[in-house]
Amino acid sequence: MENIDNIFVEKAKRVMHLRQGDKIVKSYKISLGKSPIGAKVKSGDNKTPEGQYSIEMHNPKSAFHLSLRISYPNEEQIKAAKDSNYSPGGDIMIHGYPNKIPAFLFSFWHRWNDWTAGCIAVTNDEIEEIYKAVKDGTPITIVP
């Protein structure tokens, strides 16, 4: 796959694009947090964040096949949470299926449901491809 220099996620369309500049290199159908409308604000709201972030790290020992950590929360979100006395949450990832459920059982259900606690989920085959193509530090934009 070509050098991926940014990721663009359209929550309403349930699609994630790996891009080089404005050119879409590859697109993936995604599942989101169980409460997908609106931006993530605090721990437990089951929302997927919206805004500008980056890929912080690759996790080969993920509980969800493989995962890429997204840099949520940012400094502004941490400050807002502290000022209002709640946790902004964290551990937002792009990941595959849960390791504890056989992939063949989970694959059909995954395509038709938002099931994460706020992460962006793809198939195991797709996260393997994304994991290789995306470097730490890659910007990711998540829009409603």
C-alpha positions as CSV (number, residue, x, y, z in Angstrom):
1,M,0.0,0.0,0.0
2,E,1.2,3.5,-0.8
3,N,2.6,5.7,2.0
4,I,-0.4,6.6,4.2
5,D,0.0,10.1,5.6
6,N,-3.4,10.6,7.1
7,I,-6.6,8.9,8.1
8,F,-10.1,10.4,7.6
9,V,-13.1,8.9,9.4
10,E,-16.7,9.8,8.5
11,K,-18.8,8.5,11.5
12,A,-22.2,9.1,9.8
13,K,-21.1,7.0,6.8
14,R,-19.3,4.4,8.9
15,V,-16.3,4.6,6.7
16,M,-12.6,5.2,7.3
17,H,-10.2,6.3,4.6
18,L,-6.5,5.8,4.5
19,R,-5.1,8.6,2.4
20,Q,-2.1,10.1,0.8
21,G,-2.8,13.9,0.9
22,D,-6.4,14.1,-0.3
23,K,-6.2,11.0,-2.4
24,I,-8.0,8.0,-0.9
25,V,-5.8,4.9,-1.0
26,K,-8.1,2.5,0.7
27,S,-11.5,2.7,2.5
28,Y,-13.0,0.5,5.2
29,K,-16.5,0.0,6.5
30,I,-16.3,0.5,10.3
31,S,-18.2,0.0,13.5
32,L,-18.2,2.7,16.2
33,G,-19.1,3.1,19.9
34,K,-22.5,1.8,21.0
35,S,-23.7,5.4,21.2
36,P,-22.2,6.8,18.0
37,I,-24.0,10.2,17.6
38,G,-22.0,13.1,19.1
39,A,-18.4,13.4,20.3
40,K,-16.9,11.5,23.1
41,V,-16.8,13.6,26.3
42,K,-16.3,11.2,29.2
43,S,-15.5,7.7,30.2
44,G,-18.5,5.3,29.8
45,D,-20.4,7.4,27.3
46,N,-19.8,4.8,24.5
47,K,-19.1,7.5,22.0
48,T,-16.3,7.7,19.4
49,P,-14.3,10.9,19.6
50,E,-14.5,13.6,17.0
51,G,-11.7,16.0,16.1
52,Q,-8.0,15.9,15.2
53,Y,-5.8,13.3,16.7
54,S,-2.8,11.1,15.8
55,I,-1.9,7.4,16.0
56,E,0.2,7.1,19.2
57,M,1.2,3.5,19.1
58,H,0.9,0.0,17.6
59,N,-0.3,-2.7,20.1
60,P,0.5,-6.2,19.0
61,K,-0.9,-7.7,22.2
62,S,-4.3,-6.1,21.9
63,A,-7.4,-7.8,23.3
64,F,-8.9,-7.1,19.9
65,H,-6.5,-8.9,17.5
66,L,-4.3,-5.9,16.8
67,S,-4.8,-2.2,17.6
68,L,-3.6,1.3,16.9
69,R,-4.0,3.8,19.8
70,I,-5.6,7.2,19.0
71,S,-4.3,10.2,20.9
72,Y,-7.7,10.9,22.6
73,P,-8.1,12.7,24.9
74,N,-6.2,15.9,23.9
75,E,-5.1,18.6,26.3
76,E,-8.3,20.6,25.9
77,Q,-10.5,17.5,26.6
78,I,-8.4,16.7,29.7
79,K,-8.8,20.2,31.0
80,A,-12.6,20.3,30.3
81,A,-12.9,17.0,32.2
82,K,-10.8,18.1,35.1
83,D,-12.7,21.4,35.3
84,S,-16.0,19.5,35.4
85,N,-14.8,16.7,37.7
86,Y,-15.2,13.7,35.4
87,S,-12.8,11.4,33.5
88,P,-12.6,12.0,29.8
89,G,-11.9,8.3,29.2
90,G,-9.1,6.9,27.0
91,D,-7.9,3.8,25.3
92,I,-9.5,4.7,22.1
93,M,-8.2,2.5,19.3
94,I,-8.6,1.3,15.8
95,H,-8.9,-2.5,16.3
96,G,-10.2,-5.9,15.1
97,Y,-12.5,-8.4,16.7
98,P,-12.4,-9.4,20.4
99,N,-9.9,-12.2,20.9
100,K,-12.3,-14.1,23.2
101,I,-14.9,-14.5,20.4
102,P,-14.1,-16.7,17.3
103,A,-13.8,-14.3,14.3
104,F,-16.1,-16.4,12.1
105,L,-18.9,-16.0,14.7
106,F,-18.3,-12.3,15.2
107,S,-17.8,-11.2,11.5
108,F,-21.4,-11.0,10.4
109,W,-22.7,-9.2,13.5
110,H,-19.8,-6.7,13.4
111,R,-20.8,-5.4,10.0
112,W,-24.3,-4.4,11.1
113,N,-23.8,-3.1,14.7
114,D,-21.9,-0.3,16.5
115,W,-20.5,-2.4,19.4
116,T,-17.4,-0.8,20.8
117,A,-17.0,1.4,23.9
118,G,-15.8,4.3,21.6
119,C,-13.2,2.7,19.4
120,I,-13.2,2.2,15.6
121,A,-13.5,-1.4,14.7
122,V,-12.7,-3.2,11.4
123,T,-12.3,-6.9,10.6
124,N,-9.2,-8.8,11.7
125,D,-7.9,-9.0,8.1
126,E,-8.4,-5.3,7.7
127,I,-6.6,-4.3,11.0
128,E,-3.6,-6.4,9.8
129,E,-3.5,-4.4,6.6
130,I,-4.0,-1.1,8.4
131,Y,-1.5,-2.0,11.1
132,K,1.3,-2.5,8.5
133,A,0.3,0.6,6.4
134,V,0.0,3.3,9.2
135,K,2.9,4.6,11.1
136,D,2.9,6.1,14.6
137,G,2.4,9.8,14.4
138,T,0.0,9.6,11.5
139,P,-2.8,12.2,11.8
140,I,-6.4,11.0,12.1
141,T,-9.4,13.3,11.6
142,I,-12.7,12.0,12.9
143,V,-15.8,13.9,11.7
144,P,-19.5,13.5,12.6
